[in-house]
Amino acid sequence: MDYSQHSRLEFRRKFWKIFGASITVKDADSGNDVGFVQMKAWKLREDIRLYSDSSKQTELLRIHARNIIDFGATYDVFDSASDSLLFSMRRKGLRSTFVRDHWDIMDGSGTPIANIQETSSGLALVRRYVGFIPFVGGIADFVLMFAPLTYTINGILGGAVTGVGARLTHRKNPVIVKMGLDMTGVDTALDPRIGVAAATLLSVIDASKN
């Protein structure tokens, strides 16, 4: 599967699925299925696989967490055909927990090549702290659960941001959850597998919160 041929993808899962995350990847323009994501249920060390379709006969990417419990979690992304490490995604623990989500993406040698930055910053702060408000916190948490989240995937070269390589929009309702990946109108070129892996991982992490 060559994801460079798809400029807009949508990662969909059922909101109420409990055991393991099963996510269908669709071309947002044609509506055709172009991938299938599955995380094995009850795995302490995340084992995430991206397949070309729901038959799971052709595995494309494999994502493994380095540690069982890691405040600043690092996930390694492998090309399944060659079993080679493509890049790693590391969550900035303090920043992501108390301000807004931020991930650094490094190549196989550890050199930064991109990052993921949550752009709905005001909403991010409200989400993190509204739950502490007496009486209304729980209700507000539930309402905010269905507010869209947005992210940019930015290219990095020599430690400097080169521009936006893709955008992510996360929407959910009580029936279905969608993570949209948009690689149109960007101002820097990135390996499309970075956006696909980012959407896959963030979708699975959100599913695990349920």
C-alpha positions as CSV (number, residue, x, y, z in Angstrom):
1,M,0.0,0.0,0.0
2,D,1.5,3.3,-1.1
3,Y,0.0,6.0,1.1
4,S,1.6,8.7,-0.9
5,Q,-1.3,8.2,-3.3
6,H,-3.8,9.3,-0.7
7,S,-3.9,12.9,0.3
8,R,-6.7,12.6,2.9
9,L,-7.3,9.6,5.1
10,E,-9.8,8.8,7.8
11,F,-9.2,6.4,10.7
12,R,-12.6,5.2,12.1
13,R,-13.5,3.0,15.1
14,K,-16.6,2.2,17.0
15,F,-16.9,4.3,20.2
16,W,-18.1,1.5,22.5
17,K,-15.6,-1.3,21.5
18,I,-14.1,-2.5,24.7
19,F,-11.5,-5.3,24.0
20,G,-8.7,-4.0,21.8
21,A,-8.9,-1.3,19.2
22,S,-10.0,-2.1,15.6
23,I,-9.8,0.9,13.3
24,T,-10.7,1.0,9.6
25,V,-8.6,3.3,7.4
26,K,-10.5,4.9,4.5
27,D,-9.6,7.2,1.7
28,A,-11.6,10.3,2.7
29,D,-12.3,11.3,-1.0
30,S,-13.4,7.9,-2.4
31,G,-14.6,6.3,0.8
32,N,-12.7,3.1,-0.1
33,D,-11.0,1.0,2.6
34,V,-7.2,1.4,2.4
35,G,-6.1,-0.1,5.7
36,F,-7.0,-1.7,9.0
37,V,-5.4,-1.2,12.4
38,Q,-5.6,-3.6,15.4
39,M,-4.1,-3.5,18.9
40,K,-4.2,-6.7,20.8
41,A,-6.4,-6.5,23.9
42,W,-4.8,-6.5,27.3
43,K,-1.2,-6.1,26.1
44,L,0.9,-4.3,28.7
45,R,3.4,-3.4,26.0
46,E,1.4,-2.0,23.1
47,D,1.4,-4.1,20.0
48,I,-0.1,-2.2,17.1
49,R,-0.3,-3.4,13.6
50,L,-1.4,-1.7,10.4
51,Y,-2.7,-4.0,7.6
52,S,-3.6,-3.3,4.0
53,D,-7.2,-4.4,4.7
54,S,-9.4,-6.2,7.3
55,S,-8.3,-9.7,6.1
56,K,-5.0,-8.9,7.9
57,Q,-3.0,-10.9,5.3
58,T,-0.6,-8.1,4.5
59,E,1.0,-6.2,7.4
60,L,2.4,-2.8,6.5
61,L,3.6,-1.2,9.8
62,R,4.3,-2.4,13.3
63,I,4.3,-0.1,16.3
64,H,5.9,-1.2,19.6
65,A,6.2,0.6,22.9
66,R,9.7,0.4,24.4
67,N,8.5,0.2,28.0
68,I,5.4,-1.2,29.8
69,I,5.0,2.0,31.8
70,D,6.7,5.2,30.6
71,F,5.6,8.7,31.5
72,G,7.3,10.0,28.3
73,A,6.4,7.0,26.2
74,T,8.5,6.1,23.1
75,Y,7.1,4.0,20.3
76,D,9.2,2.5,17.5
77,V,7.6,2.2,14.1
78,F,8.8,-0.6,11.8
79,D,8.3,-1.4,8.2
80,S,6.8,-4.9,8.4
81,A,8.1,-6.1,5.0
82,S,11.8,-5.4,5.8
83,D,11.5,-5.4,9.6
84,S,13.5,-2.2,9.6
85,L,13.1,0.7,12.0
86,L,11.6,3.7,10.2
87,F,11.4,6.2,13.0
88,S,10.4,6.6,16.7
89,M,7.8,8.7,18.3
90,R,8.4,10.0,21.8
91,R,5.8,11.8,23.9
92,K,6.9,14.8,25.9
93,G,5.5,13.7,29.3
94,L,5.3,16.9,31.3
95,R,4.2,19.1,28.4
96,S,1.6,16.7,27.1
97,T,0.2,16.1,30.6
98,F,-0.1,19.7,31.8
99,V,-0.2,21.9,28.7
100,R,-0.9,20.3,25.4
101,D,0.1,17.1,23.5
102,H,3.5,17.1,22.0
103,W,5.5,14.3,20.4
104,D,9.0,14.3,18.9
105,I,9.7,12.0,15.9
106,M,13.3,10.8,15.3
107,D,14.8,8.7,12.5
108,G,16.6,5.4,13.1
109,S,19.7,7.2,14.3
110,G,17.8,9.4,16.8
111,T,17.9,12.6,14.7
112,P,14.7,14.7,15.0
113,I,12.8,14.8,11.7
114,A,9.3,15.9,12.8
115,N,7.0,16.6,15.7
116,I,3.4,16.5,16.5
117,Q,1.9,19.5,18.2
118,E,-1.7,19.8,19.5
119,T,-3.0,23.1,18.1
120,S,-6.3,23.3,20.0
121,S,-4.4,24.8,22.8
122,G,-7.2,26.6,24.7
123,L,-9.3,23.5,24.6
124,A,-6.3,21.4,25.6
125,L,-5.9,23.4,28.9
126,V,-9.6,23.3,29.7
127,R,-9.7,19.5,29.1
128,R,-6.8,19.0,31.5
129,Y,-8.1,21.1,34.4
130,V,-11.9,21.3,34.2
131,G,-12.3,17.9,35.9
132,F,-11.0,19.4,39.1
133,I,-13.9,21.8,39.4
134,P,-16.4,20.6,42.1
135,F,-19.8,19.4,41.0
136,V,-19.5,20.5,37.3
137,G,-16.2,18.8,36.5
138,G,-17.6,15.4,35.6
139,I,-20.3,16.9,33.3
140,A,-17.8,19.2,31.6
141,D,-15.4,16.3,31.1
142,F,-18.2,14.4,29.3
143,V,-19.2,17.3,27.1
144,L,-15.6,18.1,26.2
145,M,-15.0,14.5,25.2
146,F,-16.9,15.2,22.0
147,A,-15.1,18.5,21.1
148,P,-12.7,18.2,18.2
149,L,-9.0,18.1,18.7
150,T,-6.5,19.4,16.1
151,Y,-2.8,18.7,15.6
152,T,-0.1,19.6,13.1
153,I,2.8,17.4,12.1
154,N,5.7,19.6,11.5
155,G,8.9,18.8,9.6
156,I,12.2,19.3,11.4
157,L,15.6,19.9,9.8
158,G,18.8,20.7,11.7
159,G,16.7,21.3,14.8
160,A,14.4,23.9,13.2
161,V,10.8,23.6,12.0
162,T,10.6,23.6,8.2
163,G,6.8,23.8,8.0
164,V,3.6,21.8,8.3
165,G,3.7,18.4,6.7
166,A,0.2,17.2,7.6
167,R,-2.8,18.0,9.8
168,L,-4.8,15.8,12.1
169,T,-8.4,16.4,13.3
170,H,-9.9,14.1,15.9
171,R,-13.7,14.0,16.2
172,K,-16.0,11.7,18.1
173,N,-19.7,11.1,18.9
174,P,-21.3,8.3,20.9
175,V,-21.3,6.0,17.8
176,I,-18.1,6.5,15.9
177,V,-14.7,8.1,16.4
178,K,-12.8,9.6,13.5
179,M,-9.1,10.7,13.2
180,G,-8.7,12.7,9.9
181,L,-5.3,12.9,8.3
182,D,-4.9,15.7,5.7
183,M,-1.7,16.0,3.7
184,T,-3.0,18.6,1.3
185,G,-2.0,22.3,1.2
186,V,1.2,21.6,3.3
187,D,4.4,23.5,3.0
188,T,7.0,20.8,3.7
189,A,7.4,17.3,2.4
190,L,7.3,14.3,4.9
191,D,7.3,10.6,4.5
192,P,3.5,9.9,4.4
193,R,4.1,7.0,6.7
194,I,4.9,9.5,9.5
195,G,1.3,10.9,9.2
196,V,-0.2,7.4,9.0
197,A,1.7,6.2,12.0
198,A,0.8,9.3,14.0
199,A,-2.9,8.9,13.2
200,T,-2.7,5.2,14.0
201,L,-1.0,5.7,17.4
202,L,-3.1,8.7,18.5
203,S,-6.3,6.7,17.6
204,V,-5.2,3.7,19.5
205,I,-4.2,5.8,22.6
206,D,-7.6,7.4,22.6
207,A,-9.3,4.0,22.3
208,S,-7.4,2.8,25.3
209,K,-8.7,5.7,27.4
210,N,-12.3,4.3,27.0
